Structure formats: structure tokens, C-alpha cells
Amino acid sequence: MILLVLPDVTQDEALLAQARSGDRSAIAAIYDQYFEPIYQFTRLRVNDVQMAEDITSSVFLAFIQALKKGKGPRNHLRGWLFRVARNHIADHYGARQPLPLETVEQWFADDATSPEFHTMRTLDIETIRALIGQLSADQQEVLLLRFDQQLSLQETADIMGRNINTIKTLQLRALKKLRTLSEKMA
């Protein structure tokens, strides 16, 4: 199980402002804070350690290049980095590729409070893989971003290029489908 603690958004805004003004220590701090979350997100999507490292490195290279050109994120640093990672993954594997089911057991945090995830915890990992494999690629990605990466609805919507209501609907339908499928197996 992977548990990530993401930085405070207010602190991110200050770091981003410093990075935009060319402060190398701020860029290094952003890299230090976000390398692991971006890497884990990428690794869970591609299930290839070397490719995940390469894609993660390319995300930060894109960030630095964007800053040099006066572009890049103006705010929402975390969402921008995850969106670039998502785009790089799509460039390599396609936009609608389902998540590799080998990494599913790492999605569930020990402190997850929803009844759906308590139910999922009682099932064996092969059953969970089979259930999640029946979700659409978008539903899988919403669950990964919301529950594994603990991103907000707005951040998830920004990353996926959707509106918040669509994200809510995808999440609701994914959890409902998981609940229905798990009840059929019980």
C-alpha cells in the first residue's frame, strides 16, 4: 500500500511564485515534494518501473521548460503536474488504456472510510482485480486519482479535462458498480 502526504496548497502557491521568478531552490523543493506522488501515479498507470521513472522525469523537465518560457502553471501546481503526467502516459499508451490490475492492491489506504472500500478489503486481491477490471478506464482513473492520490474533485476534473459533475458521476457509478458486483460475488 502506498500512502502519500501531499503538500499544503498555500505552500505550493508560494513555491510556484518563487519558481516562476527563477528561484532554483523553489524548483528543487517542488521536485522533492512531488516526485514521489507523480512517480507513484505513473507507476500505477503503466506498471513498468523504468517507464514510470522516465515519464516522471519528463514531467519535471516539461515543468522547468515551461517556466523558462514564462508558461506553465499559474496556480494549481499539483493539478498541472498530474495532468502533464497523464498526458505523457497517454502519449505512450493511449488515452483510454485501463489501469494495470497488478497494482490494484496499492489503491486501498488503510484509513479508507467508505463502506465500498471496507467491502473491497474483505475480498481477495484476485477478486478485486476482476471487479475493477470490469470498470471503464475513466472510472478506474477517477478511483485512482480520488482514493489513491487523494486529489480533490476539482483537481481530478482538471487532470482529466472534465467538469466536476462528470467526475462525481464517474466516481458514483464506479463505486456503485463495484458494490453491485461485489454483492453478486458474496
C-alpha positions, 0 to 999 in steps of 0.5 A: 500500500502506498500512502502519500502526504501531499503538500499544503496548497498555500505552500505550493502557491508560494513555491510556484511564485518563487519558481516562476521568478527563477528561484532554483531552490523553489524548483528543487523543493517542488521536485522533492515534494512531488516526485514521489506522488507523480512517480507513484501515479505513473507507476500505477498507470503503466506498471513498468518501473523504468517507464514510470521513472522516465515519464516522471522525469519528463514531467519535471523537465516539461515543468522547468521548460515551461517556466523558462518560457514564462508558461506553465502553471499559474496556480494549481501546481499539483493539478498541472503536474498530474495532468502533464503526467497523464498526458505523457502516459497517454502519449505512450499508451493511449488515452483510454488504456485501463489501469494495470490490475497488478497494482490494484492492491496499492489503491486501498489506504488503510484509513479508507472510510467508505463502506465500498472500500471496507467491502473491497478489503474483505475480498481477495486481491484476485477478486478485486482485480476482476471487479475493477477490471470490469470498470471503464478506464475513466472510472478506474482513473477517477478511483485512482486519482480520488482514493489513491492520490487523494486529489480533490474533485476539482483537481481530478476534473482538471487532470482529466479535462472534465467538469466536476459533475462528470467526475462525481458521476464517474466516481458514483457509478464506479463505486456503485458498480463495484458494490453491485458486483461485489454483492453478486460475488458474496 
